[in-house]
Amino acid sequence: MSSTRLIFGFHAVTSRLRQNPDSIKEIFIDAMRGDQRARDLIKLAESRKIHWVSCDGSKLTNMAGGDRHQGVVANIDSNRSYVDINDVLDTLTEPARLLVLDGIQDPHNLGACLRVADAFGVHAVIAPKDRAVGLTAAVYKVASGAADTVPYIAVTNLARTLKQLKEQGVWIFGTAEDAEHDLTHFQIKGAVAWVFGSEEKGLRRLTRESCDQLVRIPMQGSIESLNVAVSAGICLFETHRQQSAV
């Protein structure tokens, strides 16, 4: 799998510039975009010493495989990953919103989780290096671009990382069927990390013990549990809803 990929759209490119500029090889900007948003992106690129090129919009459409590029495309080295969670947290001007996946094995589930994370403004997805699928070609395909817009951080010790997040003021909320708290009546404030377990075993013991609170999604049908990406989408939507209402 080639390490060179294209990402497009102002959100994706700006996020990459702020959080992992060393991974950007070159940025292409529509010559017709002279608005403030384009000027801000150019200014940010120049401050990071990233080369940018003014070009025709049709070239960007060919590069992106469609017209959803918003006038900006970046060529990145996807092998240059984020060093650690602090690289992301240090750039934030709003409360952190994180997704933690404790040992997801199915690449389709991870790809779907990345799409959900992108949809609901997650600043980073955190997962263990071992006993997890990682960013494979199948994950990139299912994620439909979200693997390049949401930082994916693989850590050696997940319990230690959760402890470090708590020390930085992040609330750790785990999901479990036997949890006392119901998501419907659960208040979500400030910086938060939602933790989801593996497809078969759920949260590992140390991960579960590292959570500040355990929360369950109310179920009314005969099915006992939901797919991890569906569960993540429900919890992240509720987080977005509550925090947007403040």
C-alpha positions as CSV (number, residue, x, y, z in Angstrom):
1,M,0.0,0.0,0.0
2,S,1.4,3.3,-1.1
3,S,2.2,5.8,1.7
4,T,1.2,8.8,-0.5
5,R,-2.5,9.8,-0.4
6,L,-4.6,12.7,-1.3
7,I,-7.0,14.5,1.1
8,F,-9.3,17.3,0.2
9,G,-11.6,19.9,1.6
10,F,-10.8,22.8,4.0
11,H,-11.6,20.9,7.2
12,A,-9.3,17.9,6.3
13,V,-6.4,20.0,5.0
14,T,-6.5,22.6,7.8
15,S,-6.7,19.9,10.5
16,R,-3.7,18.1,9.0
17,L,-1.8,21.4,8.8
18,R,-2.4,22.1,12.5
19,Q,-1.9,18.6,13.9
20,N,0.6,16.9,11.6
21,P,2.2,19.4,9.1
22,D,5.3,17.3,8.5
23,S,3.1,14.7,6.7
24,I,2.0,17.2,4.0
25,K,4.1,17.1,0.8
26,E,2.2,19.8,-1.2
27,I,-1.1,21.7,-1.2
28,F,-3.0,22.6,-4.3
29,I,-5.5,25.5,-4.2
30,D,-8.0,26.6,-6.8
31,A,-6.7,29.8,-8.4
32,M,-10.2,31.2,-8.3
33,R,-10.4,31.0,-4.5
34,G,-9.5,34.4,-3.2
35,D,-11.8,34.4,-0.2
36,Q,-10.8,34.8,3.5
37,R,-10.9,31.0,4.1
38,A,-8.4,30.3,1.3
39,R,-6.2,33.2,2.5
40,D,-6.2,31.8,6.0
41,L,-5.2,28.4,4.8
42,I,-2.4,29.8,2.7
43,K,-1.2,31.8,5.6
44,L,-1.2,28.7,7.8
45,A,0.6,26.6,5.2
46,E,3.3,29.3,4.9
47,S,3.7,29.5,8.6
48,R,4.3,25.7,8.6
49,K,6.7,26.1,5.6
50,I,4.5,23.8,3.5
51,H,4.7,24.4,-0.3
52,W,1.4,25.3,-2.0
53,V,0.5,25.6,-5.7
54,S,-2.2,27.7,-7.3
55,C,-3.9,25.7,-10.1
56,D,-7.1,25.3,-12.2
57,G,-10.2,23.9,-10.5
58,S,-10.5,21.2,-13.1
59,K,-7.2,19.8,-12.1
60,L,-8.4,19.5,-8.5
61,T,-11.5,17.8,-9.6
62,N,-9.4,15.2,-11.5
63,M,-7.2,14.7,-8.4
64,A,-10.1,14.3,-6.0
65,G,-12.2,12.2,-8.3
66,G,-15.1,14.7,-8.1
67,D,-16.1,18.2,-7.2
68,R,-16.3,17.9,-3.4
69,H,-12.7,19.3,-2.9
70,Q,-13.9,22.9,-2.1
71,G,-10.9,24.2,-4.0
72,V,-8.1,22.6,-1.9
73,V,-6.3,19.2,-2.2
74,A,-3.2,18.1,-0.3
75,N,-0.7,15.3,-1.1
76,I,0.3,13.6,2.2
77,D,2.6,10.9,3.5
78,S,0.2,8.7,5.5
79,N,3.2,6.9,7.1
80,R,4.0,10.0,9.1
81,S,1.5,9.5,11.9
82,Y,0.8,11.5,15.0
83,V,3.5,11.0,17.7
84,D,1.1,11.0,20.7
85,I,-2.1,12.4,22.0
86,N,-0.4,15.6,23.3
87,D,0.3,16.5,19.6
88,V,-3.5,16.8,19.2
89,L,-4.5,18.1,22.6
90,D,-2.0,21.0,22.4
91,T,-3.6,22.3,19.2
92,L,-7.2,22.4,20.6
93,T,-9.1,25.6,21.3
94,E,-12.2,23.7,22.5
95,P,-12.9,20.8,24.9
96,A,-11.4,17.5,23.6
97,R,-13.8,15.0,22.1
98,L,-12.0,11.6,21.7
99,L,-13.0,8.1,20.7
100,V,-11.1,5.2,22.3
101,L,-11.4,1.7,20.8
102,D,-10.2,-1.1,23.0
103,G,-9.1,-3.9,20.6
104,I,-11.3,-3.6,17.5
105,Q,-10.4,-6.5,15.2
106,D,-12.7,-6.1,12.2
107,P,-11.3,-3.5,9.6
108,H,-14.9,-2.7,8.5
109,N,-15.8,-1.8,12.1
110,L,-12.7,0.4,12.5
111,G,-13.4,2.1,9.1
112,A,-17.0,2.8,10.1
113,C,-15.9,4.1,13.5
114,L,-13.5,6.6,11.8
115,R,-16.4,7.8,9.6
116,V,-18.5,8.3,12.7
117,A,-15.6,10.1,14.4
118,D,-15.3,12.5,11.5
119,A,-19.0,13.1,11.3
120,F,-19.3,14.2,15.0
121,G,-16.1,16.3,15.4
122,V,-13.9,13.8,17.2
123,H,-10.4,15.2,17.5
124,A,-8.6,11.8,17.7
125,V,-9.2,8.1,17.7
126,I,-7.0,6.1,20.2
127,A,-6.4,2.4,20.1
128,P,-3.8,-0.1,21.4
129,K,-1.0,-1.1,19.1
130,D,-1.5,-4.8,19.9
131,R,-4.6,-6.9,19.6
132,A,-6.2,-4.3,17.2
133,V,-6.6,-4.2,13.5
134,G,-4.7,-0.9,12.8
135,L,-5.0,1.2,9.6
136,T,-5.1,-1.4,6.9
137,A,-6.0,-1.0,3.2
138,A,-9.5,-2.3,4.0
139,V,-9.9,0.3,6.8
140,Y,-8.9,3.1,4.5
141,K,-11.5,1.9,1.9
142,V,-14.4,1.6,4.4
143,A,-13.4,4.9,6.1
144,S,-14.0,6.8,2.8
145,G,-11.4,9.5,3.6
146,A,-12.0,9.7,7.3
147,A,-8.7,7.8,8.0
148,D,-6.9,10.9,6.7
149,T,-9.1,13.5,8.4
150,V,-9.2,12.1,12.0
151,P,-5.9,11.4,13.8
152,Y,-5.5,7.7,14.6
153,I,-3.1,7.2,17.5
154,A,-1.9,3.7,18.4
155,V,-0.6,3.5,22.0
156,T,1.5,0.8,23.8
157,N,-0.5,0.9,27.0
158,L,-4.1,2.0,26.8
159,A,-4.8,2.1,30.6
160,R,-1.8,4.4,31.1
161,T,-3.0,6.6,28.2
162,L,-6.5,6.9,29.8
163,K,-4.8,7.8,33.1
164,Q,-2.8,10.6,31.4
165,L,-6.0,11.9,29.8
166,K,-7.7,12.1,33.2
167,E,-4.8,14.0,34.5
168,Q,-5.4,16.5,31.7
169,G,-9.0,17.0,32.6
170,V,-10.6,14.6,30.2
171,W,-13.6,12.6,31.5
172,I,-13.4,8.9,30.5
173,F,-16.8,7.3,29.7
174,G,-17.0,3.6,29.0
175,T,-19.9,1.7,27.5
176,A,-21.2,-1.5,29.0
177,E,-24.6,-3.3,28.9
178,D,-24.6,-3.6,32.7
179,A,-23.8,0.1,33.4
180,E,-25.8,2.0,36.0
181,H,-26.1,5.2,34.0
182,D,-28.5,5.4,31.0
183,L,-27.3,7.6,28.1
184,T,-30.7,9.2,27.9
185,H,-30.3,10.8,31.3
186,F,-26.5,11.2,31.3
187,Q,-25.0,14.7,31.3
188,I,-21.9,15.2,29.1
189,K,-19.8,18.3,29.8
190,G,-16.3,19.4,29.0
191,A,-13.5,17.3,27.5
192,V,-14.6,13.7,27.0
193,A,-13.3,10.4,25.8
194,W,-15.8,7.6,24.9
195,V,-14.4,4.1,25.2
196,F,-15.7,1.1,23.4
197,G,-14.6,-2.5,23.7
198,S,-13.9,-5.2,21.2
199,E,-16.6,-7.0,19.2
200,E,-16.6,-10.2,21.3
201,K,-15.3,-9.4,24.7
202,G,-16.2,-5.7,25.3
203,L,-14.0,-3.6,27.5
204,R,-11.0,-5.3,29.1
205,R,-10.8,-5.3,32.9
206,L,-8.1,-2.6,33.2
207,T,-9.8,-0.4,30.6
208,R,-13.1,-0.7,32.4
209,E,-11.5,0.2,35.7
210,S,-9.9,3.2,34.1
211,C,-13.2,4.8,33.2
212,D,-14.8,7.5,35.4
213,Q,-18.3,6.3,34.5
214,L,-19.9,3.4,32.7
215,V,-22.8,4.2,30.5
216,R,-25.4,2.0,28.7
217,I,-27.4,2.7,25.6
218,P,-31.1,2.0,26.3
219,M,-32.4,-0.9,24.2
220,Q,-36.1,-1.6,23.5
221,G,-36.0,-4.5,21.1
222,S,-34.9,-8.1,21.3
223,I,-31.3,-7.5,20.2
224,E,-28.9,-7.3,23.2
225,S,-26.2,-5.2,21.7
226,L,-25.3,-3.0,18.8
227,N,-22.4,-2.9,16.3
228,V,-19.5,-0.8,17.8
229,A,-19.7,1.8,15.1
230,V,-23.5,2.2,15.7
231,S,-22.9,2.5,19.4
232,A,-20.2,5.1,18.9
233,G,-22.4,7.1,16.6
234,I,-25.2,7.2,19.2
235,C,-22.9,8.3,22.0
236,L,-21.1,10.8,19.9
237,F,-24.3,12.3,18.5
238,E,-25.6,12.7,22.1
239,T,-22.3,14.4,23.1
240,H,-22.5,16.7,20.1
241,R,-26.2,17.5,20.8
242,Q,-25.6,18.3,24.5
243,Q,-22.5,20.4,24.0
244,S,-23.9,22.3,21.0
245,A,-26.9,23.3,23.2
246,V,-24.7,24.9,25.8
